[in-house]
Amino acid sequence: MITESYSEERESLFSPGAFFGERKYICDTAIITFSGEIFQAVIDRYPHREVAYIGSANGRKPIYAIEINGKEIVFYLSSIGACLAGTEIIEMEWQTGVKSLIVFGSCGALDSEATNGKYIVPTQAYRDEGMSYHYAPPSDYMDIKNADRLARILEQLRLPFVKGRVWTTDAPYRETKTAVEKRKSDGCIAVEMELAGVQAVCDFHGLELYSFLMTGDVLDGEEYELEGLSDQDEPEKNQREAVLDATTLSIAFVY
């Protein structure tokens, strides 16, 4: 069973070194986004250089160091889903030495009244995916350890937010009405596809994760609402705000 996948054994049969050579150090902090539009907006706006890459049979994905106020921060576009996002973090850390990660993306609202117009700071993630069970002992929820610190930073920046549980699933087309109601009754206010696995990977490898979400589609109404999800990637409407948030948060951690 997948709940029996975790082991205290630290050594795998191979490491990222088999593909990327010796460990390297670039800087301490990374920003990771799931939005192609936001990624391109940051690259267009800030000085950057390619410092590493993520490679697979699907192709080669660059990892950049961007410069903000004289400081370099690692930045790249993550694949979607807990398995790919978590694996890419492992490969990125091997090549850059990063120890603090700011990760943000869109999610589905399970409580639109609570989340509308606000950023979501996840406190726990329901483990309805496979990646986390290989990196942490089995449990229903994964604690998001830096939620309180991230909330304090958002307060200082005067950005609206709400804290709460989220639901991580790797089966978006199985988000049934019954499943949604179960998660809502458990206190989940949003659904996404990466956080439980990513947090488990970060805990296992001693990395500090700071994750916030922006609501897109809505799953708690009479009918499914998609419009907000497409807005997340609409350049003219959302790029400036998203770029500002990512870089402002990065500066807060770098300094």
C-alpha positions as CSV (number, residue, x, y, z in Angstrom):
1,M,0.0,0.0,0.0
2,I,1.1,3.5,-0.7
3,T,0.9,4.4,3.1
4,E,3.7,1.9,3.6
5,S,6.1,3.6,1.2
6,Y,8.0,5.7,3.7
7,S,11.3,4.5,5.0
8,E,13.9,6.1,7.3
9,E,16.6,4.9,4.9
10,R,18.3,8.1,3.5
11,E,20.3,6.7,0.6
12,S,18.7,6.0,-2.7
13,L,20.3,3.9,-5.5
14,F,21.1,7.1,-7.3
15,S,21.1,10.9,-6.6
16,P,20.8,14.0,-8.8
17,G,24.6,13.8,-9.0
18,A,24.3,11.0,-11.5
19,F,22.7,13.5,-13.9
20,F,24.1,16.9,-12.8
21,G,27.5,16.2,-11.3
22,E,28.8,17.6,-8.1
23,R,26.7,19.9,-5.8
24,K,26.9,23.6,-6.5
25,Y,26.0,26.8,-4.7
26,I,24.5,29.9,-6.3
27,C,22.4,31.6,-3.5
28,D,20.1,30.9,-0.6
29,T,16.6,31.7,-1.9
30,A,14.4,30.6,-4.8
31,I,11.1,31.7,-6.2
32,I,9.1,29.0,-7.9
33,T,6.0,29.8,-9.9
34,F,3.5,27.6,-11.8
35,S,2.4,30.4,-14.2
36,G,4.0,30.6,-17.6
37,E,2.9,34.3,-17.9
38,I,4.3,35.3,-14.6
39,F,7.5,33.5,-15.3
40,Q,8.0,35.3,-18.6
41,A,7.0,38.7,-17.0
42,V,9.8,38.3,-14.4
43,I,12.4,37.2,-17.0
44,D,11.4,40.3,-19.1
45,R,11.6,42.6,-16.2
46,Y,14.8,41.6,-14.3
47,P,18.4,40.9,-15.2
48,H,19.0,37.2,-15.2
49,R,21.4,34.5,-16.2
50,E,20.9,30.7,-16.6
51,V,22.7,28.9,-13.8
52,A,21.3,25.3,-14.0
53,Y,18.6,23.3,-15.7
54,I,16.1,20.5,-15.2
55,G,16.3,17.9,-17.9
56,S,14.3,14.8,-18.9
57,A,13.0,13.0,-21.9
58,N,10.5,15.8,-22.3
59,G,13.2,18.4,-22.8
60,R,15.4,20.9,-21.0
61,K,14.0,23.5,-18.6
62,P,16.3,26.4,-17.7
63,I,16.8,27.6,-14.1
64,Y,17.7,31.3,-13.8
65,A,19.3,33.6,-11.2
66,I,17.5,36.9,-11.3
67,E,19.0,40.1,-9.7
68,I,16.8,42.2,-7.4
69,N,18.4,45.1,-5.6
70,G,21.9,43.7,-6.1
71,K,20.9,40.2,-4.8
72,E,20.6,37.1,-6.8
73,I,17.6,34.8,-6.4
74,V,17.0,31.5,-8.2
75,F,13.9,31.5,-10.3
76,Y,12.2,28.9,-12.5
77,L,8.8,27.7,-13.9
78,S,7.7,24.5,-12.1
79,S,5.9,21.6,-13.7
80,I,2.4,20.9,-12.3
81,G,1.7,18.1,-9.9
82,A,3.3,17.0,-6.7
83,C,5.6,14.4,-8.2
84,L,7.2,16.6,-10.9
85,A,7.2,19.7,-8.7
86,G,8.9,17.9,-5.8
87,T,11.5,16.2,-8.0
88,E,12.4,19.5,-9.7
89,I,13.0,21.0,-6.3
90,I,15.4,18.2,-5.4
91,E,17.3,18.7,-8.7
92,M,17.3,22.5,-8.4
93,E,18.6,22.4,-4.9
94,W,21.4,20.1,-5.9
95,Q,22.6,22.5,-8.6
96,T,22.1,25.8,-6.7
97,G,22.4,25.2,-2.9
98,V,19.1,27.0,-2.2
99,K,17.7,26.5,1.3
100,S,14.6,28.7,1.3
101,L,11.8,28.4,-1.3
102,I,8.9,30.7,-2.1
103,V,6.3,28.8,-4.0
104,F,3.1,30.3,-5.4
105,G,0.4,29.3,-7.8
106,S,-3.4,29.2,-8.4
107,C,-5.9,26.9,-6.7
108,G,-9.6,26.1,-6.6
109,A,-11.7,27.7,-4.0
110,L,-13.7,25.4,-1.7
111,D,-14.9,28.4,0.4
112,S,-15.2,31.3,-1.9
113,E,-16.7,33.5,0.8
114,A,-13.5,33.2,2.9
115,T,-11.0,33.3,0.0
116,N,-12.5,35.8,-2.4
117,G,-10.0,38.7,-3.0
118,K,-7.4,37.2,-0.7
119,Y,-4.2,35.2,-0.8
120,I,-4.3,31.8,0.9
121,V,-1.6,30.8,3.4
122,P,-2.0,27.0,3.8
123,T,-1.6,25.6,7.3
124,Q,-2.0,21.9,6.4
125,A,-2.4,20.0,3.2
126,Y,-4.6,16.9,2.9
127,R,-2.4,14.1,1.3
128,D,-4.5,12.9,-1.6
129,E,-1.4,12.3,-3.8
130,G,1.5,9.9,-3.9
131,M,4.7,11.8,-3.6
132,S,4.4,12.7,0.1
133,Y,4.1,9.1,1.3
134,H,7.7,8.4,0.0
135,Y,9.1,11.4,2.0
136,A,7.1,11.5,5.3
137,P,5.4,9.0,7.6
138,P,1.7,8.4,6.7
139,S,-0.9,10.8,8.0
140,D,-4.0,12.5,6.7
141,Y,-2.5,16.0,6.7
142,M,0.9,17.4,6.1
143,D,1.8,20.4,8.3
144,I,2.9,23.5,6.5
145,K,5.6,24.6,8.9
146,N,6.2,28.2,7.9
147,A,2.6,29.3,7.6
148,D,2.7,31.6,10.6
149,R,5.9,33.3,9.5
150,L,4.5,33.9,6.0
151,A,1.3,35.3,7.5
152,R,3.3,37.8,9.5
153,I,5.1,38.9,6.4
154,L,1.9,39.4,4.5
155,E,0.6,41.4,7.4
156,Q,3.6,43.6,7.3
157,L,3.1,44.1,3.6
158,R,-0.6,44.8,4.2
159,L,-1.7,42.2,1.7
160,P,-5.1,40.5,2.3
161,F,-4.9,36.8,3.1
162,V,-6.6,34.0,4.9
163,K,-5.1,31.0,6.6
164,G,-6.5,27.5,6.3
165,R,-6.2,23.8,5.3
166,V,-6.0,22.9,1.6
167,W,-6.5,19.7,-0.3
168,T,-3.7,18.3,-2.4
169,T,-4.8,15.9,-5.1
170,D,-3.2,14.5,-8.2
171,A,-6.6,13.5,-9.8
172,P,-8.3,16.8,-10.8
173,Y,-11.0,15.0,-12.8
174,R,-12.0,13.1,-9.6
175,E,-12.9,16.2,-7.6
176,T,-16.4,14.9,-7.1
177,K,-19.2,16.6,-5.2
178,T,-18.8,14.0,-2.4
179,A,-15.0,14.5,-2.2
180,V,-15.4,18.3,-2.1
181,E,-18.0,18.1,0.7
182,K,-15.7,15.7,2.7
183,R,-12.7,18.1,2.4
184,K,-14.9,21.2,3.2
185,S,-16.3,19.5,6.3
186,D,-12.7,18.9,7.3
187,G,-11.9,22.6,7.1
188,C,-10.2,22.8,3.7
189,I,-10.8,26.1,1.9
190,A,-8.9,25.3,-1.3
191,V,-7.8,22.5,-3.6
192,E,-4.4,22.3,-5.5
193,M,-2.0,19.7,-6.8
194,E,1.4,20.1,-5.3
195,L,1.7,21.3,-1.7
196,A,1.6,18.1,0.4
197,G,4.2,16.5,-1.8
198,V,6.4,19.6,-2.0
199,Q,6.3,20.1,1.8
200,A,7.2,16.5,2.4
201,V,10.2,16.8,0.0
202,C,11.4,20.0,1.7
203,D,11.1,18.5,5.2
204,F,13.0,15.4,4.1
205,H,15.8,17.5,2.6
206,G,16.0,20.2,5.3
207,L,14.6,23.0,3.0
208,E,12.4,25.9,4.2
209,L,9.2,26.2,2.2
210,Y,7.0,29.3,2.1
211,S,3.9,28.8,0.1
212,F,0.9,31.0,-0.8
213,L,-1.9,30.5,-3.3
214,M,-4.2,32.6,-5.4
215,T,-7.7,31.4,-6.0
216,G,-8.8,30.7,-9.6
217,D,-11.7,28.3,-10.3
218,V,-14.6,27.9,-7.8
219,L,-15.9,24.5,-6.7
220,D,-18.3,25.4,-3.9
221,G,-21.1,26.9,-5.9
222,E,-24.1,25.4,-7.6
223,E,-22.1,25.2,-10.8
224,Y,-18.3,24.9,-11.5
225,E,-16.8,28.4,-12.2
226,L,-13.8,28.4,-14.5
227,E,-13.3,32.1,-15.3
228,G,-11.0,33.0,-12.4
229,L,-8.6,30.2,-13.3
230,S,-8.0,31.6,-16.8
231,D,-7.6,35.1,-15.2
232,Q,-4.5,33.8,-13.3
233,D,-2.6,33.6,-16.6
234,E,-4.1,36.7,-18.2
235,P,-1.0,39.0,-18.6
236,E,-2.6,42.5,-18.7
237,K,-4.8,41.8,-15.7
238,N,-2.6,39.9,-13.3
239,Q,1.1,40.2,-14.3
240,R,1.9,43.3,-12.4
241,E,0.4,42.3,-9.2
242,A,1.8,38.7,-9.3
243,V,5.3,40.0,-10.2
244,L,5.1,42.5,-7.4
245,D,4.1,40.0,-4.8
246,A,6.8,37.5,-5.8
247,T,9.6,40.0,-5.8
248,T,8.4,41.7,-2.7
249,L,8.3,38.5,-0.8
250,S,11.7,37.5,-2.1
251,I,13.2,40.8,-0.9
252,A,11.6,40.2,2.5
253,F,13.4,36.9,2.8
254,V,16.7,37.9,1.3
255,Y,17.0,40.9,3.5
